[in-house]
Amino acid sequence: MTARAEKNSTSKLRAMGHRQSLVRNARMAQEWCGSAEHFHRYLFLAMSSALQISKRLRTELQQHLLQTKNSFSNLLTPDLLLMIIISKRNNRR
């Protein structure tokens, strides 16, 4: 394995572990918080700080959470939220 391939492999494994940790923490938070609003607030803070997203993207994500929490808050899972963040980040590149 080349040094570059090894580095990419290590980065992917680290990212997967980090993602699983975020999802696990978010699920625990949902149990502790009890309400969707508190859960979304916790999840937003956890994801945005962990992914070190920009202030502008953070604002957009927060607006998205406010718009969606009333309509389909039960469908907004940690996996879905992470996909939203990643797609928004990829669209900016």
JONOR-V784248 format. One record per residue. RES is the residue in one small letter. PSI is psi in whole degrees, 0 to 359 (none if undefined). NEAR is the number of other ideal C-beta (glycine too) atoms within 10 Angstrom. D_LAST is the distance of its C-alpha to the last C-alpha in Angstrom with 1 decimal. Layout:
# JONOR-V784248
RES/PSI/NEAR/D_LAST, RES/PSI/NEAR/D_LAST
This chain:
# JONOR-V784248
m/132/8/28.9, t/164/7/27.1, a/321/7/25.8, r/316/8/22.2, a/321/9/22.8, e/318/10/24.7, k/316/11/22.0, n/318/12/19.4, s/315/11/22.2, t/318/10/23.1, s/318/10/19.5, k/317/10/19.4, l/318/10/22.9, r/317/10/22.1, a/319/10/19.1, m/316/10/21.5, g/320/10/24.2, h/317/12/22.2, r/315/17/21.1, q/322/10/24.7, s/317/12/25.9, l/316/19/23.8, v/316/18/25.1, r/315/11/28.6, n/321/16/28.5, a/320/21/27.3, r/320/14/30.1, m/319/11/32.6, a/322/18/31.5, q/320/18/32.0, e/319/8/35.5, w/320/10/36.3, c/321/15/34.9, g/323/9/36.7, s/151/11/34.9, a/324/15/31.6, e/313/14/30.8, h/322/13/31.3, f/314/21/29.5, h/321/23/26.3, r/314/16/26.6, y/314/17/27.0, l/318/24/24.2, f/312/19/21.8, l/318/13/22.8, a/313/18/22.8, m/315/22/19.4, s/322/18/17.7, s/322/10/19.6, a/323/15/19.3, l/356/18/15.5, q/51/7/15.5, i/159/19/13.0, s/162/13/12.8, k/320/8/15.9, r/314/10/14.2, l/323/16/12.7, r/317/18/16.2, t/316/12/17.9, e/317/15/16.2, l/320/19/17.1, q/319/15/20.5, q/319/10/21.1, h/316/17/20.2, l/319/19/22.7, l/323/12/25.3, q/324/9/25.1, t/339/16/25.3, k/328/17/27.8, n/328/9/30.7, s/316/8/30.0, f/55/8/29.1, s/329/14/28.8, n/340/7/30.4, l/348/8/27.7, l/86/19/24.9, t/164/14/25.1, p/322/20/23.2, d/317/12/21.6, l/317/11/20.5, l/319/22/19.1, l/320/18/17.2, m/322/11/15.7, i/313/17/14.8, i/313/21/13.1, i/317/13/11.1, s/322/10/10.2, k/320/16/9.2, r/318/13/7.0, n/326/8/5.5, n/338/8/5.6, r/344/10/3.8, r/none/4/0.0
